Amino acid sequence: MPKNLKIMFSNSCEYGLRAIIFIAQQTTQNNKVSLSTISDEINSPQAFTAKILQKLTRNELVKSIKGPYGGFIIEKDKIDSITLSEVVTIFDGDTVFTRCGLGLSHCNEKLPCPIHHEFIEIREHLKNMLENSTLSGLLHDLDADLLRLKR
C-alpha cells in the first residue's frame, strides 16, 4: 500500500466533524455556543461554518436556539448515539466507503485497480471506526486536553 495514499473527507465534512464534536463538548458542560465561537474554535470562516451548522441542524443532529441567549446545542440523549459515520454521510454520502482508492470510475472485483484489494480493507476499517465512534466516546480525550480541533 503506498504510504502517500490518503483517504480524504471534503472540507465541509472535516469542519462538520470538528463543529459537532465541539458542540457536543460544550453541551455536556451546559453551554450553548454561538456561530462565532464555533467558527473560532474550529478555525473556520463564519459564513462557511454557518452553512455547516445549517446542514447539521437540518439533519436534526444539532439544535439551533434563537434569541439573545440562544446558540447551538445537541440534545444530551443524542450525544451517546450520534456516530461519526452519520456526520460523514450527511456531508460526503457513502462514497468514502465505496469509491476506488485511485479514483477510477470502473474499479471493481472483475476489473480491479492496482490497489483495489488492499483498499477494501482500509475502507472497511474506516467504516467500522466511524460507525463505532460516538460523540460521547470522543469527549473524554477532548476534555482531558489530549485532542484538539484547530489546525
Summary of the structure (lengths in Angstrom):
residues: 151
radius of gyration: 17.2
end to end distance: 27.0
largest distance: 59.0
contacts: 412
relative contact order: 0.18
helix: 54%
strand: 6%
